Amino acid sequence: MQDALLAMLAKEPSYGYHLRTRLRRALGPLGESMNAGQVYVALTRLEKAGLIVSERADGLPERPDRKMYALTPAGQQRVAAWLAEVSWPKPDLADFHLKLTTAAAARLADPVELVAAQRRELMRRLRDAQHAALAEPDDSTAGLLLEGVVLRLQADLRWLAACERAWSSNENRS
């Protein structure tokens, strides 16, 4: 979630409440279970890490003062590194989905290109796993694990193809 918050701030400075709302909207039904305090805890950690800064903004008469959050140069570097990262299966599907939606919303990167980079990495890993699986004897327990890795990578590649179709059609509508 921290990287998604940073990417949202790359577009423009924002308040915690607005960031939380955008996260929930991006995650759809998965966002409903998100604890409201998670965003504020993440923002505090990001600020302590020097990736964002906050500034008090005058509130309305019925609201207390609020904090406006903005990226630091270190935060901008972290966003760029996050967008370039192609590790898998480290990000769960929601994290990767947030990468795509925040990159598109802030115009930081083309989601279709992010999907393509991820697919290239998964294809490399799939080839490696398939070669390793073929080298194992038929009754090998390691071969069973490698078969699971191959099946997981194939499923992830199918999901990435669906992501590419969806984001390509989103671009055509813009």
Secondary structure as the mmCIF struct_conf table of DSSP 4:
data_model
#
loop_
_struct_conf.conf_type_id
_struct_conf.id
_struct_conf.beg_label_comp_id
_struct_conf.beg_label_asym_id
_struct_conf.beg_label_seq_id
_struct_conf.end_label_comp_id
_struct_conf.end_label_asym_id
_struct_conf.end_label_seq_id
HELX_RH_AL_P HELX_RH_AL_P1 GLN A 2 LYS A 11
STRN STRN1 SER A 14 TYR A 15
HELX_RH_AL_P HELX_RH_AL_P2 GLY A 16 LEU A 27
HELX_RH_3T_P HELX_RH_3T_P1 GLY A 28 SER A 33
HELX_RH_AL_P HELX_RH_AL_P3 ALA A 36 LYS A 48
TURN_TY1_P TURN_TY1_P1 ALA A 49 GLY A 50
BEND BEND1 LEU A 51 LEU A 51
STRN STRN2 ILE A 52 ALA A 57
TURN_TY1_P TURN_TY1_P2 PRO A 61 GLU A 62
BEND BEND2 ARG A 63 ARG A 63
STRN STRN3 ARG A 66 LEU A 71
HELX_RH_AL_P HELX_RH_AL_P4 PRO A 73 ALA A 84
BEND BEND3 PRO A 89 PRO A 91
HELX_RH_AL_P HELX_RH_AL_P5 LEU A 93 ALA A 105
TURN_TY1_P TURN_TY1_P3 ALA A 106 ARG A 107
BEND BEND4 LEU A 108 ALA A 109
HELX_RH_AL_P HELX_RH_AL_P6 PRO A 111 ALA A 135
BEND BEND5 GLU A 136 GLU A 136
TURN_TY1_P TURN_TY1_P4 ASP A 138 ASP A 139
HELX_RH_AL_P HELX_RH_AL_P7 THR A 141 ARG A 173
#
